[in-house]
Amino acid sequence: MKLDEKTLQRIANEALLAVAEDDLSYLDQVVRQYEPIVFELAMSLTEEPAVAIDVLDEVFEQLRKLRADRHAEPISVLVRRLTHQTAALTMLSSVNETVH
């Protein structure tokens, strides 16, 4: 049985939607699992609740972008690395704003 172009396109679109939905579901699970850990780590690094919340938001935003690239790095390592990097950049930015 040969499928026409329209049917092939529909099947491809449905497959892409299923993958996107799986990724969103997976990311929701990651956020629920790692949110307390990221917040605790961000608090220990920044010692400011408002800054820790900003770090938390930025970490999960970066994670969403990186997951689209399908990084091979384990999610636990990726989340921890992003938290350290984001906290450091946030604190550095805060210091620069204070100086200028």
C-alpha positions as a Markdown table, in Angstrom:
| # | Residue | x | y | z |
|---|---|---|---|---|
| 1 | Met | 0.0 | 0.0 | 0.0 |
| 2 | Lys | 1.4 | 3.3 | -1.1 |
| 3 | Leu | 0.6 | 6.4 | 1.1 |
| 4 | Asp | -0.1 | 9.7 | -0.6 |
| 5 | Glu | 1.8 | 12.9 | 0.3 |
| 6 | Lys | -1.0 | 14.3 | 2.4 |
| 7 | Thr | -1.2 | 11.1 | 4.5 |
| 8 | Leu | 2.6 | 11.0 | 5.0 |
| 9 | Gln | 2.6 | 14.7 | 6.1 |
| 10 | Arg | -0.3 | 14.0 | 8.6 |
| 11 | Ile | 1.5 | 11.0 | 10.1 |
| 12 | Ala | 4.8 | 13.0 | 10.4 |
| 13 | Asn | 2.9 | 15.9 | 12.1 |
| 14 | Glu | 1.2 | 13.5 | 14.6 |
| 15 | Ala | 4.6 | 11.9 | 15.4 |
| 16 | Leu | 6.2 | 15.3 | 16.0 |
| 17 | Leu | 3.3 | 16.4 | 18.3 |
| 18 | Ala | 3.6 | 13.1 | 20.3 |
| 19 | Val | 7.4 | 13.7 | 20.8 |
| 20 | Ala | 6.7 | 17.3 | 21.8 |
| 21 | Glu | 4.0 | 16.2 | 24.3 |
| 22 | Asp | 6.4 | 13.6 | 25.8 |
| 23 | Asp | 9.1 | 16.2 | 26.2 |
| 24 | Leu | 6.7 | 18.6 | 28.0 |
| 25 | Ser | 5.5 | 15.8 | 30.3 |
| 26 | Tyr | 9.1 | 14.8 | 31.0 |
| 27 | Leu | 10.1 | 18.4 | 31.7 |
| 28 | Asp | 7.2 | 18.8 | 34.0 |
| 29 | Gln | 8.3 | 15.7 | 35.9 |
| 30 | Val | 11.9 | 17.1 | 36.1 |
| 31 | Val | 10.7 | 20.4 | 37.5 |
| 32 | Arg | 8.6 | 18.7 | 40.2 |
| 33 | Gln | 11.5 | 16.4 | 41.1 |
| 34 | Tyr | 14.3 | 19.0 | 41.1 |
| 35 | Glu | 12.7 | 22.2 | 42.1 |
| 36 | Pro | 13.3 | 21.8 | 45.8 |
| 37 | Ile | 16.9 | 20.7 | 45.1 |
| 38 | Val | 17.6 | 23.6 | 42.8 |
| 39 | Phe | 16.1 | 26.1 | 45.3 |
| 40 | Glu | 18.1 | 24.7 | 48.2 |
| 41 | Leu | 21.3 | 24.8 | 46.2 |
| 42 | Ala | 20.5 | 28.3 | 44.9 |
| 43 | Met | 19.8 | 29.5 | 48.5 |
| 44 | Ser | 23.1 | 28.1 | 49.7 |
| 45 | Leu | 24.9 | 29.8 | 46.8 |
| 46 | Thr | 23.2 | 33.2 | 46.9 |
| 47 | Glu | 21.8 | 33.4 | 50.5 |
| 48 | Glu | 18.9 | 35.6 | 49.1 |
| 49 | Pro | 15.4 | 34.1 | 48.7 |
| 50 | Ala | 14.5 | 36.5 | 45.8 |
| 51 | Val | 17.7 | 35.8 | 44.0 |
| 52 | Ala | 17.3 | 32.0 | 44.6 |
| 53 | Ile | 13.9 | 32.2 | 43.0 |
| 54 | Asp | 15.3 | 34.0 | 40.0 |
| 55 | Val | 18.0 | 31.4 | 39.7 |
| 56 | Leu | 15.4 | 28.6 | 39.9 |
| 57 | Asp | 13.3 | 30.2 | 37.1 |
| 58 | Glu | 16.3 | 30.7 | 34.9 |
| 59 | Val | 17.6 | 27.1 | 35.4 |
| 60 | Phe | 14.4 | 25.6 | 34.3 |
| 61 | Glu | 14.1 | 27.9 | 31.3 |
| 62 | Gln | 17.6 | 27.0 | 30.2 |
| 63 | Leu | 16.8 | 23.3 | 30.8 |
| 64 | Arg | 13.8 | 23.6 | 28.5 |
| 65 | Lys | 16.0 | 25.1 | 25.8 |
| 66 | Leu | 18.8 | 22.5 | 26.2 |
| 67 | Arg | 16.4 | 19.5 | 26.2 |
| 68 | Ala | 15.4 | 20.5 | 22.7 |
| 69 | Asp | 19.0 | 19.7 | 21.7 |
| 70 | Arg | 18.9 | 16.3 | 23.4 |
| 71 | His | 22.0 | 16.6 | 25.5 |
| 72 | Ala | 23.6 | 13.3 | 26.5 |
| 73 | Glu | 24.5 | 14.7 | 30.0 |
| 74 | Pro | 22.4 | 13.1 | 32.8 |
| 75 | Ile | 19.6 | 15.3 | 33.9 |
| 76 | Ser | 20.8 | 15.4 | 37.5 |
| 77 | Val | 24.3 | 16.7 | 36.4 |
| 78 | Leu | 22.8 | 19.1 | 34.0 |
| 79 | Val | 20.4 | 20.6 | 36.6 |
| 80 | Arg | 23.2 | 21.0 | 39.2 |
| 81 | Arg | 25.6 | 22.6 | 36.6 |
| 82 | Leu | 23.0 | 25.0 | 35.4 |
| 83 | Thr | 22.2 | 26.0 | 39.0 |
| 84 | His | 25.8 | 26.8 | 39.8 |
| 85 | Gln | 26.3 | 28.7 | 36.5 |
| 86 | Thr | 23.1 | 30.7 | 36.9 |
| 87 | Ala | 23.7 | 31.6 | 40.5 |
| 88 | Ala | 27.3 | 32.7 | 39.7 |
| 89 | Leu | 26.2 | 34.8 | 36.8 |
| 90 | Thr | 23.3 | 36.3 | 38.8 |
| 91 | Met | 25.5 | 37.3 | 41.7 |
| 92 | Leu | 28.1 | 38.7 | 39.3 |
| 93 | Ser | 25.5 | 40.7 | 37.6 |
| 94 | Ser | 24.2 | 42.0 | 40.9 |
| 95 | Val | 27.8 | 43.1 | 41.9 |
| 96 | Asn | 28.3 | 44.8 | 38.6 |
| 97 | Glu | 25.1 | 46.8 | 39.0 |
| 98 | Thr | 26.1 | 47.8 | 42.5 |
| 99 | Val | 29.5 | 49.0 | 41.3 |
| 100 | His | 28.1 | 51.1 | 38.4 |
